[in-house]
Amino acid sequence: MRKVRIRNLSVFKLDIALREPFTIAFKTYTHAHNCLVVLETSEGIRGYGEASPDKPITGDSQEEALSFMKLAAKKLAGQMLDVEEIHKTLSRLEEETGLRSQTGKAAIDMACYDAVGKTEGRPVYDILGAHEPSRIPTTLTIGIKTIEETLATVRNYMERFGKYGLRRIKLKLSGKAEEDLERVLKVAEIFPGELTLDANQGYRDPMQAIKVLNKMYDEVGDRLILVEQPTPKDDLDALKIVSRESPIPVFADESAATLKDITRIIDERASSGVNIKLQKIGGIYYGVKAAQKANDAGIKLMVGCNEETHIAISAAMHYASAIRGVVNVDLDSDLLLFEVNIVKEDPLETFILGARVPRVKPGLGVELTSWFEALADGKLLLQKVV
């Protein structure tokens, strides 16, 4: 690539109201408290990135991500647009200041890949080595709701997204065995496709988790393709027990945050697979390294998301479609959570035959819409920080 430098890095506080509250085993969300990054190169090209911090999951808050990126903006001004060298600078910044932000690194990483792709005229998936993007089915997620509300949401998804080839639905589990079992069985009765489950650490007793997962499998069978993080994230022994005894493949999520975490899970064979989220691991750069380790060990991969807009989801789509060993993606927050869209492109354009497929355009393939139009309806707050 020709010599291109970073001219400026702008950071924005990005708060977006959700369509409706979204509940998982340990938290209910009403807003996405994110951060937007706009990187401008010496040639006037703009790259976009997004941080979606969530302290229990990513280890950092919105305030911490913003503080980190404010310092990073000063360090990166004038630096060459080289992803590896930029990550070295960010690592040194962490060591010098003691301030760490996985989502801040992820946002800057996405903006760099976007700018590199636009500079070279290549989609990010091509930069990652895939001449054609693979098409991995995505789930559409349903948070913890009553049985009646859950079934109504399933029917709504089937009606809204059936024409896009909906194949998989993801159900959040509460950790209450009988309640979870009933919800899964009722959904399986009306939805003919595949299901994934996500307990978000809800089962502290691994034997209880094994018991209910066996009951689910006995009734639904191979349509249950995986279950994420049934046990507490710091208890790898419990995760190992469930992974060994469950008929449904177990994927680590909260336990698999950083590259170091994922390496440990792989080395200890603690699960059948890992959920790589760019927000947790620090961006595409570290995601590639984690995937290489997992592939070498024969560990399967899925690619998930937080409460992310189409910017971060686009980065995850490019990553997932270029990486070997990905068997499932959960890239749906831009389709389900928000009533406003901060990019010009329609996210539904990338939901094809049940999969999320990145655009064949340079970089991430997205451009920002008018911020003032988005601000006008009161559902989005955008505030420049640096």
NUKOLRO-924395 format. One record per atom (N, C-alpha, C): x, y, z; residue in one letter. Coordinates in steps of 0.001 Angstrom, whole numbers, plus 500000, padded with zeros to 6 digits. Layout:
XYZA/...
//
This chain:
500844498808500000M/500000500000500000M/500881501245500000M/500454502255499243R/501226503487499219R/501259504129500605R/502210505019500818K/502406505604502134K/501275506584502460K/500480506193503426V/499340506995503863V/499442507162505371V/499165508351505849R/499239508619507285R/497860508961507859R/497766508818509152I/496553509227509856I/496636510724510105I/495696511460509550R/495669512906509753R/494969513252511067R/493863512526511337N/493059512892512497N/492196511705512911N/491943511628514201L/491048510598514732L/490016511304515612L/488756511299515162S/487673511929515929S/486897510852516668S/486526511152517909V/485831510194518765V/484524510817519250V/483443510061519169F/482119510543519555F/481490509596520574F/480796510183521523K/479936509417522416K/478632509145521689K/478213507885521635L/477069507485520821L/476083506699521678L/474991507332522082D/473954506686522894D/472696506524522055D/472186505291521995I/471021505006521157I/469993504234521968I/468741504701521942A/467658503993522614A/467321502704521854A/467017501644522599L/466586500388521981L/465090500436521686L/464665499637520726R/463240499556520396R/462420499148521617R/462950498185522376E/462309497675523575E/463383497148524505E/463119497013525794P/464131496462526706P/464565495073526267P/465854494794526456F/466434493517526058F/467066492888527296F/466579491701527687T/466989491076528938T/467771489802528695T/468917489684529407I/469686488449529447I/469763487999530900I/470535486945531190A/470503486340532523A/470885487300533632A/471750488283533351F/472219489126534448F/471970490622534241F/471214491014533188K/471075492439532939K/469923492706531964K/469295493878532114T/468324494364531138T/468863495652530524T/468837495722529199Y/469349496878528464Y/468185497705527929Y/468302499031528046T/467332499934527428T/467992500848526400T/469318501001526485H/470093501841525570H/471403501143525205H/471930501481524060A/473305501134523705A/474163502361523989A/475165502175524831H/476081503271525178H/477406503007524465H/477487503460523232N/478588503122522349N/479495504323522090N/480479504137521227C/481395505202520813C/481632505054519309C/481695506174518632L/481948506204517193L/483334506789516935L/484069506171516021V/485390506666515630V/485370507010514150V/485888508179513810V/486060508580512412V/487544508890512217V/488203508054511422L/489622508217511127L/489777508864509760L/490525509949509677E/490770510619508396E/492235510476508031E/492490510069506786T/493862509871506337T/494410511126505668T/495693511086505368S/496354512209504693S/495819512429503290S/495116511431502744E/494515511549501408E/493042511923501482E/492548512185502699G/491163512599502851G/490157511467502908G/490636510240503004I/489736509087503111I/489316508916504567I/488050508561504778R/487545508344506125R/487272506866506384R/487724506412507544G/487429505059507998G/486595505138509266G/485638504226509403Y/484706504261510525Y/484867503033511414Y/484718503262512712G/484752502171513676G/483800502461514815G/483482501432515579E/482513501578516662E/482914500718517850E/482821501300519033A/483012500565520276A/481656500334520923A/481464499125521469S/480227498809522186S/480606498214523546S/481015499085524482P/481487498594525775P/480354498063526649P/480680497058527433D/479736496472528380D/480591495847529480D/480739496535530584K/481733496198531605K/481785494710531961K/480655494038532228P/480738492619532601P/481223491720531459P/481106492186530226I/481447491351529068I/482769491763528442I/482958493048528218T/484167493521527532T/485248494009528493T/484885494229529748G/485859494686530731G/486036496189530795G/485333496925529946D/485449498387529969D/484075499028529824D/483987500259530313S/482761501038530220S/482878502043529084S/481779502726528783Q/481820503762527761Q/482813504856528152Q/482805505251529405E/483720506304529862E/485178505879529701E/485478504625530050E/486852504126529921E/487272504036528453E/486346503603527590A/486661503519526158A/486929504907525591A/486104505874525976L/486306507242525491L/487632507814525992L/487961507582527246S/489225508086527797S/490415507483527063S/490341506191526805F/491430505519526084F/491585506082524680F/490473506251523976M/490552506707522594M/490965508165522484M/490639508981523496K/491113510370523502K/492635510411523536K/493241509574524372L/494705509495524422L/495265508897523136L/494585507871522606A/495055507218521381A/495036508179520201A/494042509062520157A/493943510016519047A/495193510886518959A/495718511297520106K/496926512119520113K/498140511314519674K/498216510063520120K/499354509212519780K/499390508847518297K/498216508663517715L/498150508145516345L/498209509229515275L/497993510467515643A/498047511546514649A/499424511591513994A/499442511485512674G/500683511504511911G/501316510144511695G/500782509104512345Q/501365507765512198Q/500931507137510875Q/501789506256510345M/501458505542509116M/500230504661509324M/499425504524508279L/498234503677508324L/498665502224508124L/499171501638509188D/499653500259509200D/499026499583510415D/498144498602510188V/497341498038511274V/498221497450512372V/499229496700512001E/500076496069513017E/500822497108513850E/501380498119513197E/502106499154513926E/501174499972514804E/499963500186514337I/498985500920515142I/498639500143516407I/498484498824516284H/498203498025517482H/499392498013518437H/500598498077517910K/501759498188518793K/501711499502519579K/501325500571518895T/501187501864519570T/500118501799520653T/498989501157520361L/497917501047521343L/498340500194522534L/499107499147522293S/499606498309523391S/500566499097524281S/501438499887523663R/502351500718524454R/501574501736525283R/500517502285524698L/499691503249525420L/499075502597526655L/498592501379526512E/498035500663527657E/499080500477528752E/500286500086528349E/501345499858529333E/501762501152530009E/501835502220529253E/502282503504529803E/501268504109530761E/499992503944530463T/498956504628531235T/498216503725532214T/498267502408532000G/497474501493532805G/496005501486532442G/495647502275531439L/494262502353530969L/494064501357529831L/493114500458530006R/492893499414528996R/491452499464528503R/491289499282527199S/489945499282526621S/489933498387525392S/489361497200525538Q/489251496294524398Q/488363496892523314Q/487257497537523723T/486345498078522716T/486928499311522033T/487723500095522782G/488402501230522162G/489373500774521092G/490127499715521401K/491041499156520400K/490264498608519207K/489130497962519489A/488323497396518406A/487817498482517465A/487355499594518026A/486823500676517197A/487907501271516302A/489068501514516875I/490186502057516087I/490631501053515030I/490673499791515408D/491031498711514479D/490078498683513281D/488779498741513530M/487797498735512441M/488004499928511514M/488221501105512108A/488421502309511300A/489669502187510437A/490706501555510979C/491938501358510201C/491704500417509028C/491062499292509273Y/490786498349508188Y/489883498991507134Y/488906499767507587D/488017500451506650D/488809501414505775D/489698502198506394A/490497503166505633A/491482502477504698A/492087501389505148V/493003500630504281V/492252500092503072V/491069499506503316G/490281498971502211G/489879500032501209G/489472501184501711K/489086502277500814K/490298502812500048K/491432502852500696T/492653503317500029T/493065502367498917T/492948501073499170E/493364500070498187E/492251499674497228E/491010500135497485G/489893499755496631G/489483498310496792G/489606497777498019R/489315496359498271R/488405496226499489R/487463495280499448P/486674495001500654P/487575494422501743P/487185494600502997V/488003494091504095V/488142492580504030V/487074491851503631Y/487208490394503559Y/488315489984502585Y/488517490765501520D/489579490480500556D/490952490752501181D/491045491812501961I/492304492100502666I/492657490955503603I/491626490302504169L/491840489190505088L/492089487867504371L/492079487876503049G/492476486679502301G/491367485900501652G/490126486401501687A/489008485690501068A/488615486399499779A/488756485722498640H/488375486328497368H/486856486436497240H/486150485477497859E/484690485522497923E/484288485339499377E/483359486138499866P/482946485963501265P/482104484710501438P/482397483926502465S/481569482761502760S/480255483226503384S/479243482379503304R/477920482735503808R/477571481832504982R/477752482361506194I/477484481610507412I/476129482047507951I/475199481106508201P/473878481511508707P/473989482300510006P/473145483321510124T/473091484115511343T/471851483762512146T/471979483917513459T/470803483806514316T/470160485178514481T/468879485175514786L/468182486360515285L/467831486070516739L/468199486969517635T/468157486703519072T/466845487143519704T/466387486352520674I/465244486713521510I/465716486723522957I/465564487871523619G/465943487974525016G/464986487205525916G/465223487294527213I/464383486578528174I/463033487284528279I/461989486538527918K/460618487044527957K/459704485947528480K/458450486277528709T/457477485248529046T/457303484319527843T/456676483164528100I/456418482219527015I/455595482886525918I/454554483578526308E/453666484210525326E/454418485268524523E/455209486091525202E/455978487128524507E/457029486507523594E/457640485432524043T/458651484759523229T/458036484214521943T/456910483542522057L/456266482962520881L/455781484048519929L/455307485147520478A/454893486270519631A/456088486829518866A/457255486895519518T/458456487388518851T/458903486420517764T/458831485132518031V/459182484133517015V/458311484318515773V/457025484446515977R/456114484627514835R/456426485919514093R/456765486960514846N/457126488240514236N/458376488097513379N/459376487401513893Y/460607487188513124Y/460321486387511859Y/459513485356511985M/459204484527510822M/458484485337509754M/457604486244510180E/456871487073509226E/457778488135508605E/458589488805509436R/459435489910508957R/460634489429508149R/461238488331508579F/462520487937508009F/462482486627507222F/461295486032507112G/461192484791506342G/461629484963504896G/461314486124504311K/461682486360502905K/463182486551502729K/463890486765503842Y/465349486871503771Y/466033485536504079Y/465235484490504215G/465795483155504396G/466133482804505827G/465413483370506798L/465686483096508210L/465786481597508468L/466920481181509049R/467157479756509314R/467409479445510780R/467873480448511538R/468277480185512922R/467759481276513858R/467292480858515020I/466901481771516087I/467719481416517326I/468107482454518061K/468872482275519300K/467988482662520477K/467932481784521472L/467156482031522674L/468078482277523856L/467864483391524550K/468571483630525799K/467932482777526893K/468770482125527697L/468295481318528809L/468449482085530114L/467570481781531071S/467546482519532333S/468362481859533431S/468670480566533286G/469293479825534375G/468270479141535265G/466983479341534971K/465901478643535671K/465484477475534784K/465857476273535202A/465831475109534316A/464462474830533709A/463429474754534531E/462110474394534016E/461566475468533082E/461807476714533445E/461367477831532598E/462090477800531255E/463389477580531284D/464175477523530044D/463726476359529169D/463497475205529789L/463078474028529036L/461753474286528329L/460795474862529037E/459489475113528440E/459594476080527264E/460374477148527428R/460517478126526343R/461131477498525108R/462181476705525296V/462846476072524152V/461907475117523428V/461181474309524184L/460296473332523551L/459137474008522828L/458601475066523417K/457497475777522771K/457952476444521471K/459153477037521510V/459673477675520288V/459924476625519214V/460498475495519593A/460793474435518624A/459526473913517951A/458384474031518628E/457124473571518045E/456683474447516882E/456952475766516953I/456410476652515920I/457481477143514935I/458752477022515304F/459820477447514393F/460502476205513829F/460475475997512506P/460993474757511927P/462508474729511732P/463174475850511957G/464604475922511700G/465447475477512878G/466707475925512869E/467662475561513915E/467640476591515041E/468076476142516226L/468109477005517405L/469489476991518035L/469911478144518533T/471066478201519414T/470596478776520744T/471345478473521801L/470983478872523151L/472124479661523769L/471789480590524641D/472814481386525312D/472389481622526757D/473119480995527690A/472768481087529109A/473419482275529798A/474400482922529149N/475068484075529763N/475447483818531229N/476046482653531483Q/476563482262532801Q/475466481909533798Q/474241481666533332G/473087481529534216G/473077480301535102G/473847479249534758Y/473808478004535531Y/475082477860536365Y/474934478107537663R/476094477988538552R/476403476528538876R/475395475685538796D/475571474251539037D/475703473545537691D/476887473050537338P/477062472417536020P/476166471196535831P/475875470477536921M/475036469288536789M/473606469670536416M/473137470799536932Q/471802471279536552Q/471780471645535071Q/472852472285534620A/472934472648533205A/472930471405532325A/473698470400532700I/473759469156531917I/472386468497531855I/471703468477532985K/470390467833533050K/469390468497532114K/469319469835532151V/468332470515531324V/468724470477529850V/470009470544529542L/470441470466528148L/470147469090527561L/470282468055528365N/469928466714527888N/468433466602527613N/467623467188528483K/466173467157528259K/465808467895526978K/466437469051526766M/466179469812525544M/466559469004524312M/467726468391524375Y/468212467629523209Y/467332466410522938Y/466876465766523996D/466011464600523813D/464761464952523030D/464249466176523210E/463011466592522555E/463250467242521183E/464337467978521060V/464545468783519843V/465636468205518943V/466609467534519522G/467644466872518738G/468660467820518128G/469153467469516942D/470255468190516306D/469878469585515815D/468619469939515914R/468242471324515592R/468828472298516613R/469197471794517792L/469900472610518787L/471389472525518472L/471925473548517813I/473275473401517258I/474382473830518209I/474067474672519220L/475095475021520202L/474452475747521373L/475193475777522502V/474793476567523666V/476007477357524124V/475795478657524360E/476878479528524788E/476909479661526313E/478091479662526838Q/478444480016528213Q/477377479636529241Q/477183478329529488P/476185477943530487P/476595478275531918P/477904478352532205T/478415478468533571T/479183479776533780T/479471480156535032P/480197481402535291P/481525481480534547P/481843482685534077K/482979482855533176K/484318482494533803K/484449482634535125D/485730482355535772D/485875480900536211D/484846480103535998D/484866478705536428D/485051477793535214D/486297477671534767L/486564476833533597L/486326475362533895L/486493474947535140D/486235473542535475D/484769473196535230D/483882474097535625A/482453473868535375A/482155473852533882A/482785474763533150L/482590474805531698L/483046473495531056L/484177472973531518K/484685471701530994K/483702470566531248K/483149470522532455I/482222469449532810I/481001469474531895I/480414470654531711V/479229470759530856V/479587470432529411V/480723470922528953S/481146470660527578S/481345469164527334S/481869468482528334R/482123467044528187R/480838466229528188R/479841466663528974E/478641465852529177E/477436466303528361E/477458467505527822S/476298468013527095S/476211467414525695S/475014466990525270P/474845466528523886P/474839467683522891P/474674468896523411I/474689470095522577I/476080470722522679I/476758471018521558P/478093471619521632P/478094472906522462P/479083473027523337V/479199474175524239V/480256475135523717V/479886476411523604F/480802477453523139F/481053478435524282F/482320478736524526A/482679479743525527A/482411481131524953A/481862482009525786D/481623483391525379D/482291484342526360D/481636484615527496E/482249485525528462E/483609485031528942E/483812483715528980S/485127483170529360S/486181483415528291S/485732483709527083A/486632483854525931A/486673485292525477A/487182486157526331A/487203487583526007A/488443487948525197A/489597487917525813T/490836488348525166T/491518487187524452T/492549487519523694L/493345486479523031L/493947485533524060L/494371486072525189K/494921485242526268K/493871484270526800K/492648484761527007D/491553483910527483D/491279482780526495D/491195483123525233I/490874482130524207I/491982481097524111I/493222481530524215T/494349480599524176T/494252479605525329T/493883480090526506R/493751479195527664R/492637478180527449R/491496478645526938I/490378477734526685I/490771476662525671I/491493477062524639I/491943476109523628I/492928475119524242I/493890475624524988D/494916474754525578D/494304473756526561D/493287474190527311E/492680473315528306E/491491472525527757E/491161472726526483R/490024472042525866R/488775472218526729R/488527473460527123A/487436473749528046A/486076473784527376A/486027473883526055S/484751473925525347S/484949473421523922S/483814473158523260S/483866472686521869S/484161473816520894S/483820475038521325G/484014476181520449G/484130477453521254G/484445478536520575V/484519479845521229V/483761480871520387V/483163481821521095N/482474482931520454N/483440484109520412N/483910484445519230I/484793485592519075I/483943486826518802I/484036487791519698K/483415489097519484K/484543490112519317K/484490490862518248L/485539491855518003L/485624492855519146L/484491493141519787Q/484492494082520902Q/485275493539522092Q/485191492247522335K/485894491654523469K/487384491499523191K/487710491085521986I/489088490688521709I/489976491851521276I/489368492993520903G/490163494154520541G/490278494409519059G/489366493821518252G/489338494120516827G/489689492955515929G/489646493225514621I/489896492209513603I/491300491635513724I/492276492481513999Y/493678492063514087Y/493850490914515078Y/493316491073516283Y/493425490011517286Y/492462488864516993Y/491345489164516342G/490423488110515955G/491062487112514996G/491873487612514079V/492583486729513142V/493541485819513898V/494253486371514863K/495201485569515642K/494474484474516432K/493340484834517039A/492567483851517803A/492046482738516900A/491567483098515721A/491036482102514790A/492124481130514345A/493328481629514133Q/494430480752513750Q/494705479723514829Q/494715480164516089K/494940479233517200K/493822478202517286K/492575478656517146A/491440477745517226A/491453476737516081A/491729477207514874N/491770476310513732N/492860475248513883N/494011475660514389D/495110474708514592D/494725473625515596D/493872473978516556A/493479473032517597A/492183472295517278A/491550472613516162G/490295471970515804G/489104472455516607G/489196473678517166I/488098474272517932I/487241475115516986I/485935474904517032K/485029475635516155K/484851477078516635K/484364477917515730L/484204479334516026L/482793479800515704L/482331480773516474M/481192481578516079M/481596483032516274M/480886483927515611V/481180485355515715V/479924486050516195V/480038486738517342G/478882487365517948G/479005488876518019G/478059489492518704C/478034490960518777C/477481491411520109C/477652492695520394N/476995493365521521N/475829494182520965N/475574495329521566E/474501496207521082E/475115497158520061E/475370496657518856E/476173497363517860E/475327497831516683E/475685498992516137T/475043499476514923T/475648498784513707T/475204499211512535H/475631498562511296H/477129498764511007H/477757499742511645I/479194499934511426I/479970498746511976I/479806498469513279A/480532497362513893A/480068496018513348A/478775495891513057I/478286494632512485I/478917494386511119I/479111495437510331S/479761495281509023S/481182494760509188S/481907495277510181A/483258494779510439A/483227493299510797A/482274492914511647A/482164491513512039A/481764490631510859A/480920491143509951M/480546490377508765M/481756490103507889M/482568491113507657H/483777490920506845H/484702489901507501H/484874490032508804Y/485745489103509533Y/485209487679509447Y/483943487491509798A/483367486146509837A/483378485471508472A/483146486256507420S/483056485671506082S/484419485348505480S/485485485776506155A/486831485511505639A/487584484475506452A/487053484086507612I/487777483253508558I/487328481797508468I/488293480895508400R/488003479460508373R/487547478989509754R/486628478039509770G/486212477418511023G/485004478050511683G/484408479095511074V/483221479730511640V/481986478926511229V/481232478443512217V/480058477616511930V/478742478329512216V/478820479475512898N/477601480211513221N/477976481663513470N/477079482576513089V/477267483966513485V/475995484446514170V/476178485382515089D/475068486031515777D/475256487525515560D/474917487968514355L/475132489350513940L/473783489945513558L/473071490403514574D/471679490801514368D/471275492089515065D/472161492672515875S/471755493833516673S/471311495005515803S/471945495185514645D/471565496291513762D/470203496061513116D/469767494800513041L/468469494477512456L/467338494575513473L/467646494339514753L/466599494135515744L/466462495229516787L/467557495897517142L/467542496701518360L/467141498158518171L/467399498738517007F/467313500194516868F/466239500621515870F/465713501813516105E/464789502431515145E/465500503455514272E/466734503808514616V/467510504747513804V/468707504017513221V/469165504493512077N/470313503904511389N/471300505028511116N/472538504889511572I/473491505987511431I/474314505898510147I/474031504899509310V/474713504816508017V/473698504945506889V/474183505289505695K/473302505492504545K/472702504176504063K/473440503086504231E/473029501802503688E/471970501130504565E/471101500338503940D/470079499582504650D/470702498268505134D/470720498009506456P/471297496754506946P/470667495508506340P/469381495575505991L/468712494396505437L/469285493975504083L/469987494888503413E/470622494527502144E/471656493417502315E/472163493263503541T/473216492271503786T/472691491001504448T/471351490884504570F/470741489664505118F/470209488863503937F/470990487872503509I/470724487150502264I/470711485652502523I/469596484991502201L/469458483540502352L/469859483088503753L/469435483850504751G/469682483483506131G/471053483833506666G/471889484474505842A/473259484809506236A/473475486319506167A/474469486810506876R/474910488194506740R/476088488211505780R/475937488914504677V/476927488914503605V/477457490330503414V/478767490552503575P/479319491904503435P/479206492416502007P/479137493718501868R/479039494329500545R/480355494215499783R/480229494097498474V/481421494048497615V/481788495495497281V/482248496206498297K/482641497606498182K/483918497795498987K/484709498814498654P/485956499023499394P/485721499226500896P/486660498740501704G/486567498885503144G/485426498094503730G/484738498681504697L/483584498029505303L/482329498165504459L/482342499103503507G/481200499267502618G/480090500121503178G/480398500994504159V/479363501848504743V/479833503293504796V/478869504206504781E/479132505633504946E/478105506201505909E/478489507194506688L/477588507780507677L/476465508563507013L/475277508486507605T/474172509325507188T/474306510693507863T/473335511573507650S/473359512880508286S/473136512736509789S/474130513133510561W/474013513014512010W/472869513877512533W/472644515020511948F/471625515917512470F/470226515347512258F/470026514655511153E/468739514011510939E/468498512949512011E/469545512203512328A/469416511160513346A/469159511765514717A/469781512903514984L/469610513551516281L/468199514099516473L/467546514449515384A/466297515194515467A/465165514421516134A/465171513095516039D/464035512354516568D/464192511969518035D/465306512351518657G/465462512131520084G/465851510730520492G/466014509829519530K/466370508454519860K/467876508214519813K/468636509234519444L/470077509093519332L/470758510343519863L/471796510139520669L/472591511244521181L/474018511076520696L/474524512044519951L/475879512001519429L/476629513216519945L/477712512980520639Q/478477514056521234Q/479962513869520940Q/480580514861520286K/481990514752519966K/482811514917521234K/483795514009521386V/484653514025522565V/486027514573522233V/486548514215521062V/487861514720520642V/487901514741519121V/
//
